[in-house]
Every structure is written in structure tokens, then in C-alpha cells.
Amino acid sequence: MSALLPLILPFAAILMPIVIVAIVFWYKAREKELQYHQELRFREMEHQKKMKELEIELEKAKARQVSA
């Protein structure tokens, strides 16, 4: 075991910063992805609201045509 330590230690010292940077990058990417999903959901809700408003206006216009 002690004979392998001088061989493993340099690799561990090189891999440690790479792993830390990878974790930080993944965390930031995940945070952005969640933000984009939240924004997309908000836009979808706005779109649904506009579509319902347009449906109501269309029904009103049809009702006016029928009564006229």
C-alpha cells in the first residue's frame, strides 16, 4: 500500500481540481436549466391565458352575429 501512495498522490492532486470544476460547472448548468424551465412554464401560462381570452371574445362575437 505504501509503495502505491507516491504513484496515486500526483494523480489525485491533478484530478481533484478537475472534479471540483466539473461539479461547479454542472451545478451552474443545472441552475440555468431550472431557470429556463421556469421561464418557459411562465410563458406557457401566459399563452394559455391569452388563448382563453381569445376564446371568450370569439364566443361573444358569435353571439352578436346570431342575435343581429
C-alpha positions as CSV (number, residue, x, y, z in Angstrom):
1,M,0.0,0.0,0.0
2,S,2.7,2.5,0.9
3,A,4.5,1.7,-2.4
4,L,1.4,2.8,-4.3
5,L,1.0,6.1,-2.4
6,P,3.7,8.0,-4.3
7,L,2.1,7.0,-7.6
8,I,-1.5,7.7,-6.6
9,L,-0.9,11.1,-4.9
10,P,0.1,13.0,-8.0
11,F,-2.9,11.7,-9.9
12,A,-5.2,12.6,-7.0
13,A,-3.7,16.1,-6.9
14,I,-4.4,16.5,-10.6
15,L,-7.9,15.0,-10.6
16,M,-9.1,16.9,-7.5
17,P,-9.3,20.4,-9.2
18,I,-10.8,18.8,-12.3
19,V,-13.6,17.2,-10.3
20,I,-14.3,20.4,-8.3
21,V,-14.5,22.4,-11.5
22,A,-16.8,19.8,-13.1
23,I,-19.1,19.8,-10.1
24,V,-19.3,23.6,-10.1
25,F,-19.9,23.7,-13.8
26,W,-22.7,21.1,-13.5
27,Y,-24.3,23.0,-10.7
28,K,-24.4,26.2,-12.7
29,A,-25.7,24.5,-15.8
30,R,-28.4,22.8,-13.8
31,E,-29.4,26.2,-12.2
32,K,-29.7,27.7,-15.6
33,E,-31.7,24.8,-16.9
34,L,-34.1,25.2,-14.0
35,Q,-34.4,28.9,-14.6
36,Y,-35.2,28.3,-18.3
37,H,-37.8,25.7,-17.4
38,Q,-39.4,28.2,-15.0
39,E,-39.4,30.9,-17.7
40,L,-40.9,28.5,-20.2
41,R,-43.6,27.5,-17.8
42,F,-44.4,31.2,-17.1
43,R,-44.7,31.9,-20.9
44,E,-46.9,28.8,-21.4
45,M,-49.2,30.0,-18.6
46,E,-49.4,33.5,-20.3
47,H,-50.2,31.9,-23.6
48,Q,-53.0,29.8,-22.1
49,K,-54.4,32.9,-20.5
50,K,-54.4,34.7,-23.8
51,M,-55.9,31.8,-25.6
52,K,-58.8,31.7,-23.1
53,E,-59.4,35.4,-23.5
54,L,-59.5,35.0,-27.3
55,E,-62.0,32.1,-27.0
56,I,-64.2,34.3,-24.9
57,E,-64.0,37.1,-27.4
58,L,-64.8,34.7,-30.2
59,E,-67.8,33.4,-28.4
60,K,-69.0,37.0,-27.8
61,A,-68.6,37.8,-31.5
62,K,-70.5,34.7,-32.5
63,A,-73.3,35.6,-30.0
64,R,-73.5,39.1,-31.5
65,Q,-73.7,37.7,-35.0
66,V,-76.5,35.3,-34.1
67,S,-78.5,38.0,-32.3
68,A,-78.1,40.5,-35.2
